[in-house]
Amino acid sequence: QGLGRSGVFAWLTRAPRRVGFSNARELGWIGSNERIDVPENLHTVDRMLALIAGAGVPPVRDVRLFTTEADRGAAHKLMQASRCAVIAPTSRWPGKRWPIERFTALAHELLALTSIESIAIVGGPDERDQCGPLLELARANGRVIDLVGRTPIGVLMAIIERAALIIANDSAPVHMAVGFDRPLVALFGPTRTDLVGPYRREQDVIRATTDIHRNLHKDAAIGAAAMGAIQTHTVIEAALKRLT
C-alpha cells in the first residue's frame, strides 16, 4: 500500500530499481530509489497506473478479472441455480458494516419480490460472528446458502462472476463485481469512494453521508452512524432496479 512497511520491504530486496510514490505516507518513500510524484487525489487504480507510467511502462487501463475452469466448476456445484445473488455483509472494520438485521430483511425481500432463485452469503472464516441472523436464515431456508469461510478466493471470484447481483459492504467482493462487470449495490459510510470505491462505478454506491473529505471508517462510532443511516428500502429499491 506504499506505507512504511512497504518501504522497508522494498529496501530489504536490494533491487537496483525500487519505484515508489514521492509522497508516500509513513515515510514509505525511504525504501525507494526512484520516487514518482503522483497526486494524492486520484482513485487508487489511477494512482497505481500513474506510478507505472512514471516508471516508464505504458499502463493498461483494464480491471477485468478471470477465473479458472476448476474454480468455475466448484462455484457451479455450490450455486446450481441459474439466477443467484451474492450478499457480502462483512468487513474488517466495524465502521464499514451495514446492520446485519437489514441484510437479513433484504434477503427476505429478494427472495419474495424477484426472480432470484438463491442467495449466497459470503465472508471470511473469521467473520461468521458478524453474520448471525443471516446464517440462521440459511439454516431455515434452503434458498439461502451459507458460504461464509467456505470458499477459497478463486471460488469466491467464480461465484461473483456468475451472480445476477452482488450487494456488499466496502470489501473485496465490491471490487470483484467491478472486475466481472456484474450488477452491484455497494454500501459505503464515511469513506472517500472517489479514491477507493468501485472503479468507475460510482453510480452503484449507496451512502447516506455525502460530506466526506477524508476516510473516517476506522472510527467505529462515526462509521456505525453513517452505515446505520442507509435505509433498508433504499437498498431494496436499488437491488430491484438492477434486476429488471
N, C-alpha and C positions, 0 to 999 in steps of 0.2 A: 504493500500500500504506500510505499515511498516514505515511511516513517523511520524513526530512529533504528529500530531493529532491522529494517530492510537495508539501511545504510551500513550497519555492522556486518550483515551477511555479505553484502556486495564487496566490502573491503576485505573480508576474510578470503574471498575467492582468489584474490591477487590477479584477477583477469586484467589484461592490458587495456581493455576498454570497459569502463563502468559508467553507464549513462544513467543520469537521474535528473530530477527537477532541481533547478537552482533555488527554488523557494520551498523545498520540501520541509514539512513540519518536523519537530523534534530533532532538528539538526540532521535529518536523514540525508542531506546533501554531502555530508562529510565523507561518506563511502564512495562517492562518485568522482571520477576524474574528468568526466565530460558532463557539464551542467547546462541543461537546456532551460531557457526562460519560457515558461508556458503560463498564460493567465490562469488564475485560480477559479474564475467564474465560468468555466466551461463544464459541460457534462463530463463525467468521469471517462466515458468512452472517447469523446472528442479529445480530452486531455491526454489520454494514453496514446491516441493516434498522433497527436501533435508531438509527443515525445519521440515516437518512432520517426516521424518526418524530420525532426531536429537532428536525429542521429544519421540521417542520410538515406533512410529506407522509405520508398513511396508507400504510404499507408493504403490499405484496402478497407473501405468502409462497408463491411459485411458482417453482421452479427448472427447469421444463421447458425443453428446447431444441427448436429447429425447424431443418429443413434445406430447401434449395431443390430444386425439381424437377430442375434441372441437376445438382446435386451427387448427388442420389439416382440419377440416370441414370449418372453416372460411376462411382459405387460399384457399381452393378449390373454394369457391364462388367468391373470389376476382380474382383468376387466373385460369379460367376454361380451358384455352388452355393446351394441353398436353406437349408442349415444350416451356418453358418460360426462360427468362433471368432476372437477377436482377442487376440493377445498383444502387450503393450506392455512390453518388457523394459528400457527405457532410463530414464535420469534425469539431470538436470543434475548432481546431487550423487552422488559415488561411495557415500556413506553411505546412499543410498536404493535401491541396486541389489541385487536378489537375484542370486546367481551365475548367469551366463548358461548354464553347463552344466546347471543344474537346469531352467531354462526349456526347454532342448533336450530333456531327458528327459521333461518334462511334455508337450511337443508330441507326442513318440512315443506316449505313453500315451493322449492324447486321440484320436489317430487310430486306435489299436488297440482301445480299450475303449468308445468312444462312437459315436453316430450322426453326429458331426461330419464333414462332407464335406471341408472345407478350413479352413486356418488362415491368417490374415493377420498378418504380422509388421509392426508399425508403429513409427515413430520419426522423429526429425528428420533433416535431411540431414547434420548434423554429428555424428550418433550411430551411424553404421554400424560404427565401430570397437568399439562396445560389444556388437555382435550376432554376432560371428564364427561360432560354431558353429551358430547358428540360420540364418544365411544359407547356410552350407554345406549344411544340411538342405534348405533351399529349392531349392538347385541340384540336389540328388539326388532330391527328392520333389516331384512336380508338385502335390500337395495342399497344400503349404506355399508361400505366396505372399509374396515379398519386396516389401514396400511401404515400406521404410524410406527416408525422404527423398523419397518419390514421390507424396505426397498433400497437396494444399492442405488447410487447416484444415476447410473446408466439406465436402470429400470424406471426410476422416477422420471427421468427425462422422456423415456418412451411412453409412459402413461400420459404425461402432459402433451406429448406430440399428437396423441390420438384423441385428446379430450375436446368436447364441444364447447367447454367453458372452464376457465380457471378463475377462482376467487381466492385471493390471498392477501395476507398482511405483507408488509415490506420485508421480503425474504427471497431466497433463491428461486422459488417457483415463479415469481413475477418475471424475472429475467429469462427464465427458461421459456415462458409463454411468449415473450418477445422473440426469442431465438427460433421458435417454431411457428411464429405468426398465428397464434391462436387467440380466440376471443378471450378478453381479460377484464376483470374488475380488480383493481389494485387499491387496497385501503391504506392510506397514509395519514400519519399525525403530524407532529412538528418536525418534519424533515424536508430539506431542500430537494424537491423532486426534479427541479431543473438541473441539479448536479448529480443526483444518484437515483432518480426514479427510472421507470421503464423507458428505455432509449427510444426517443421519437414516438412515444405512445402516451404523451401527457393527457390525451383525451380519455384514457382508460383509468385515470386516477380519480378516486373519490376521497375527498377530505373535507372536514368542516372548518379547519384552521387555514386561513388564507394569508395572514400577515406573517410570513416566515422569512426571516433574514439570516438565520443560521440553524444548524441541526441541534435540536434540543431533546431528541428521543431518549438520551441517556438519563434525563431527569424523569423518573418514573411518574411523579405526580403530574407534571405538565403533559407527558405523553398520554397518561390514562385519561386525562380530561379531554384532550384533543381527539383521541380514538373513541371515547365514550360519546362524543358529540355527533358521531356518524350514526344516523338513524337507520334502523333495520329496513324500513320501507324504501329508503333511498337506494340501498344496496339491492334489494329485490327488484326494484324498477330497472336498475342498470343491468341486472342479470337477464331479466325478461327481454329487454331491448336487444341484447347481444344474441339471444337465442331465436329471435324472429327472422 
